[in-house]
Amino acid sequence: MSTFVLIPGAGGTAWYWSRVVPLLERAGHEAVAVDLPGDDANAGLPEYTRLVLNAIGARADVVLVAQSLGGFTAPLVCGRASVRELVLVNAMIPMPGETPGEWWANTGWDAARESAAAAHGYSPQFDVATYFLHDVPPDVAATGEPYQRAEANAVFESVCDFTEWPSIPTRVLSGREDRFFPVEFQRRVAKERLGRTPDVIAGGHLLALANPEGVATYLLQG
């Protein structure tokens, strides 16, 4: 049996993993989705790291899975817990000492997003429906509405205080239809910052909601 500890993206809601957790449990594994205080103006990466570490507790050989903004918490946790494998899902991949707020310009994200929008015929102006919910089933999106919360600025201003990526097996998973972090952008950033090529499956940015079976199958292949 493996233990999967699942870090959400911006907003911090554990509900994001609600379609994947039952699939992992059905396969005989433990799955712990961590809820983070995304709307807390005083909670940054140190607080997020502490909460994930608390969720791990005394467990050993954890598979740590991080979505989007969760990629900034992941290396901080790996340095302080027994993590067997790290899986980054449509994730922000930080450089040592970088803040999430700096990441956007440092990676050239906005130009890549606008270029992908022009190439694929959707609006370059961000809105939730176009960039996050375009492939999420409407009933799932409606169910998730009560759990949504805006991410406060604190985390974007806090430094990802690590010196190098941990020397543990690491996989990168990207959604082929991700409009927020286009797949070609993710390929470039993963290669530059981790020396890895992402695996790609069908789905947009909210991959665990749009394609939970694909995400669970991928995690179980590790």
PEFENUR-V703515 format. One record per backbone hydrogen bond with DSSP energy under -1.0 kcal/mol. NH is the residue of the N-H (numbers start at 1). CO is the residue of the C=O. If there is no record, write none. Layout:
NH&CO  NH&CO
This chain:
4&30  5&63  6&32  7&65  12&9  16&13  17&14  18&15  20&17  21&17  24&20  25&21  26&22  27&23  28&25  29&24  30&2  32&4  34&6  36&12  38&36  40&37  43&40  48&44  49&45  50&46  51&47  52&48  53&49  54&50  55&51  56&52  57&53  59&56  62&82  63&3  64&85  65&5  66&87  67&7  68&89  70&67  71&68  72&69  74&70  77&73  78&74  79&75  80&77  83&81  84&62  85&62  86&169  87&64  88&171  89&66  90&173  92&68  97&160  98&95  101&156  103&99  106&102  107&103  109&104  112&108  113&109  114&110  115&111  116&112  117&113  118&114  119&115  120&116  121&117  122&117  131&127  132&128  133&128  136&133  141&137  142&138  143&139  144&140  147&144  148&145  152&38  157&153  160&98  161&159  162&160  168&166  171&86  173&88  174&199  176&201  177&203  178&175  186&182  187&183  188&184  189&185  190&186  191&187  192&188  193&189  194&190  196&190  199&172  201&174  207&205  209&206  210&206  211&207  215&211  216&212  217&213  218&214  219&215  220&216  222&219
